[in-house]
Amino acid sequence: MRFVKGHGTENDFVILPDPDGELELTAGRVAALCDRRAGIGADGVLRAVRTKAAADPAVEGQDAEWFMDYRNADGSIAEMCGNGTRVFARYLVSAGLAAPGEWDIATRAGLRRVALGPAGDVRVDMGPPAYLGTGEATLAGRTYRGAAVSVGNPHLACRVDEPVAGLDLCRAPGFDAAQFPEGVNVEFYRFLGDRHVEMRVFERGSGETRSCGTGTVATALAAAIAQAGGGAAAPRGTWTVDVPGGRVTVDLEDLTSHLTGPAVLVAEGEIILAE
């Protein structure tokens, strides 16, 4: 099986070229690929398939040449991945499958427009994040209130006062399963300055990751709401989000949001997987 390895702020992915949709990508195969001891190791898998060959009802009618079929490290299917979209776009340009510039990628959360040159950062139109009210997460016996946000996938972004490096994210935070029946990505963030926060995240299906693109957008919206004193009518603007793997910027706009950050390809080759 051919593969490419890449990361966006150290949120890492195995990319599988499958333009004609011929690869049988089972949950077991995904988990084996993402195993950091017995496989390549990654937070998730990005299957690069032409949209017309995807055979996925979630992308029917989307006018984009390429579909980013994203799977979490445990093999479960996910709607969207912001860091993954940047890495996916960088791979397509590097492989000669797309030209530098602006174009759309099909995802299960809808079309995502990317803008990139032959090298450097990638900018992704993440769509409008939706504030869905408040929720609670429990971690190490403490309860944290947060903002429930959809960025095509579910998030709960919780503000903390202490440095996020001191949080114990070895285990999944608790949450209200009735509020999040399909699970939720839980972010913990702290203000560092004006429109500047630090963040750590526990992703459903993957555990703690070094970064989460959709999570940084959810956190920026939650922080904007908190800074404005609550309510969904948050001020717009550009936010800097520091994650363990680096730094990204999030632009909150009237009708959409944009995520900008690095996308790096580090290896390519073949892997032999047991059936």
PEJO-V15225 format. One record per residue. SS is DSSP state (H for helix, E for strand, C for the rest). BURIAL is + if it has 16 or more other C-alpha atoms within 10 Angstrom, else -. D_CENTER is the distance of its C-alpha to the mean C-alpha in whole Angstrom. Layout:
ss burial d_center
SS BURIAL D_CENTER
SS BURIAL D_CENTER
//
This chain:
ss burial d_center
C - 24
E - 23
E + 20
E + 18
E + 16
E + 14
E + 11
E + 9
C + 11
C + 12
E + 8
E + 10
E + 11
E + 14
E + 14
E + 17
E + 20
C + 21
C + 22
C - 25
C + 23
C - 25
C - 23
C - 23
C - 20
C - 21
H + 19
H - 21
H + 21
H + 17
H + 18
H + 20
H + 18
H + 16
C + 19
C - 19
C - 23
C - 24
C + 21
C - 19
C + 17
C + 13
C + 10
E + 10
E + 12
E + 11
E + 15
E + 16
E + 19
E + 21
H + 20
H + 24
H - 24
C + 21
C - 23
C - 20
H - 21
H - 18
H + 18
C - 22
C - 23
C + 20
C - 22
C + 20
C + 21
E + 18
E + 15
E + 12
E + 13
E + 10
E + 11
E + 10
C + 12
C + 15
C + 15
C + 14
E + 13
C + 9
C + 9
C + 6
C + 3
H + 4
H + 5
H + 6
H + 8
H + 9
H + 10
H + 12
H + 14
H + 15
H + 16
H + 18
H + 20
H - 21
C - 22
C - 24
C - 22
C + 21
C + 23
C + 22
E - 22
E - 20
E + 19
E + 17
E + 14
E + 15
C + 12
C + 13
C + 12
C + 14
C + 15
E + 12
E + 15
E + 14
E + 17
E + 18
C - 21
C - 22
C - 21
C - 19
C + 16
E + 14
E + 13
E + 11
E + 13
C + 10
C + 13
C + 15
C + 13
E + 16
E + 17
E - 19
E - 21
E - 21
E + 21
E + 21
E + 20
E - 22
E + 22
C - 25
C - 27
E - 26
E - 25
E + 22
E + 22
E + 19
E + 18
E + 16
E + 14
E + 12
C + 9
C + 10
C + 9
E + 11
E + 11
E + 14
E + 14
E + 17
E + 20
C + 22
C - 25
C - 25
C - 23
H + 19
H - 20
H - 23
C - 21
C - 21
C + 18
C - 20
C - 20
C + 17
C + 18
E + 20
E + 20
C - 22
C - 21
C - 23
C - 21
C - 18
C - 19
C - 16
C + 15
C + 12
E + 10
E + 12
E + 12
E + 15
E + 16
E + 20
E + 21
E - 22
E - 24
C - 24
C + 21
E + 19
E + 18
E + 16
E + 14
E + 13
E + 11
E + 12
E + 9
C + 11
C + 12
C + 11
E + 13
E + 12
E + 10
C + 11
C + 8
C + 5
H + 4
H + 5
H + 7
H + 8
H + 9
H + 11
H + 12
H + 14
H + 15
H + 16
H + 18
H + 20
H + 21
H + 22
H - 24
C - 26
C - 27
C - 25
C - 25
C + 23
C - 24
C + 22
C - 23
C - 21
E - 21
E + 19
E + 17
E + 16
E + 14
E + 15
E + 13
C + 14
C + 13
E - 14
E + 14
E + 12
E + 14
E + 13
E + 16
E + 17
C - 19
C - 22
C - 20
C - 16
E + 14
E + 13
E + 10
E + 12
E + 12
C + 13
C + 12
E + 15
E + 17
E - 19
E - 21
E - 22
E - 24
E - 25
C - 25
C - 27
C - 26
C - 28
C - 29
//
